[in-house]
Amino acid sequence: MTKILIVYYSLTGNTQFIAEAMRDSIEADILELKPIKELKADSGSRIILGGFQSTTKKKPELMDFDINPLEYDLIILGTPVWAWNISAPMRSFLSMFDLTGRKVALWMCHGGDGIKAMGRFKEILESANIVESISFQEPLKKESDENKEKAIAWAKEVAIKV
Ligand SMILES: Cc1cc2nc3c(=O)[nH]c(=O)nc-3n(C[C@H](O)[C@H](O)[C@H](O)COP(=O)(O)O)c2cc1C
């Protein structure tokens, strides 16, 4: 049987909302990335602090997890956009594993424009085999039912590409 892993980071719940919609619609394990020192999700300074982490390519230490992503046939990776780039915790995760030649599918959640960030996400993973990618604008706040349906349809499409 093919194995699918959903790996995501979420500070304010949007990326988590999509991750959970996907997990409920396809057969997959799920791994939430948690930095040991998390930003305060309800603080205005999160944009400055997280933006700084992202633009300076910081890799905050993550809490331990006992899943080995390399045991999976497809890894679906989800991150919020931070300063036109991937979030710092996702960068930490990607630095821990060599995903060269691995099948991956990418999603991002953004506040306004995710195009540049998706380009960078793909560049970071250029040695991997990127099978699909998709972006969502604030899916928790805006058109959440539609975004949930979009996530489910996308996950099903991705799952048959394994
Ligand atoms: C540190 C930080 C930087 C952000 N930078 C951008 C950005 O460059 N472009 C954008 O469209 N949204 C940006 N956003 C908004 C988030 O990408 C958006 O709210 C996303 O849905 C958050 O996902 P989450 O709830 O899973 O954390 C930023 C948010 C944070 C916290």
PDBQT file of the ligand as one rigid body, heavy atoms in Angstrom, charges set to zero:
ROOT
HETATM    1  C1  LIG A 201       5.261  36.545   9.773  1.00  0.00    +0.000 C 
HETATM    2  C2  LIG A 201       4.163  36.642   8.764  1.00  0.00    +0.000 A 
HETATM    3  C3  LIG A 201       4.455  37.091   7.484  1.00  0.00    +0.000 A 
HETATM    4  C4  LIG A 201       3.449  37.100   6.487  1.00  0.00    +0.000 A 
HETATM    5  N1  LIG A 201       3.779  37.475   5.210  1.00  0.00    +0.000 NA
HETATM    6  C5  LIG A 201       2.845  37.424   4.225  1.00  0.00    +0.000 A 
HETATM    7  C6  LIG A 201       3.186  37.751   2.856  1.00  0.00    +0.000 A 
HETATM    8  O1  LIG A 201       4.314  38.074   2.531  1.00  0.00    +0.000 OA
HETATM    9  N2  LIG A 201       2.217  37.646   1.916  1.00  0.00    +0.000 N 
HETATM   10  C7  LIG A 201       0.923  37.263   2.229  1.00  0.00    +0.000 A 
HETATM   11  O2  LIG A 201       0.085  37.200   1.319  1.00  0.00    +0.000 OA
HETATM   12  N3  LIG A 201       0.570  36.948   3.504  1.00  0.00    +0.000 NA
HETATM   13  C8  LIG A 201       1.509  36.998   4.497  1.00  0.00    +0.000 A 
HETATM   14  N4  LIG A 201       1.162  36.670   5.803  1.00  0.00    +0.000 N 
HETATM   15  C9  LIG A 201      -0.205  36.216   6.084  1.00  0.00    +0.000 C 
HETATM   16  C10 LIG A 201      -0.277  34.685   6.203  1.00  0.00    +0.000 C 
HETATM   17  O3  LIG A 201       0.417  34.046   5.149  1.00  0.00    +0.000 OA
HETATM   18  C11 LIG A 201      -1.729  34.192   6.188  1.00  0.00    +0.000 C 
HETATM   19  O4  LIG A 201      -2.461  34.842   7.201  1.00  0.00    +0.000 OA
HETATM   20  C12 LIG A 201      -1.845  32.695   6.344  1.00  0.00    +0.000 C 
HETATM   21  O5  LIG A 201      -3.163  32.313   6.038  1.00  0.00    +0.000 OA
HETATM   22  C13 LIG A 201      -1.494  32.254   7.747  1.00  0.00    +0.000 C 
HETATM   23  O6  LIG A 201      -1.535  30.852   7.859  1.00  0.00    +0.000 OA
HETATM   24  P1  LIG A 201      -1.683  30.140   9.306  1.00  0.00    +0.000 P 
HETATM   25  O7  LIG A 201      -2.988  30.635   9.890  1.00  0.00    +0.000 OA
HETATM   26  O8  LIG A 201      -1.712  28.692   9.003  1.00  0.00    +0.000 OA
HETATM   27  O9  LIG A 201      -0.520  30.533  10.147  1.00  0.00    +0.000 OA
HETATM   28  C14 LIG A 201       2.130  36.691   6.811  1.00  0.00    +0.000 A 
HETATM   29  C15 LIG A 201       1.835  36.297   8.135  1.00  0.00    +0.000 A 
HETATM   30  C16 LIG A 201       2.831  36.251   9.090  1.00  0.00    +0.000 A 
HETATM   31  C17 LIG A 201       2.509  35.783  10.477  1.00  0.00    +0.000 C 
ENDROOT
TORSDOF 0
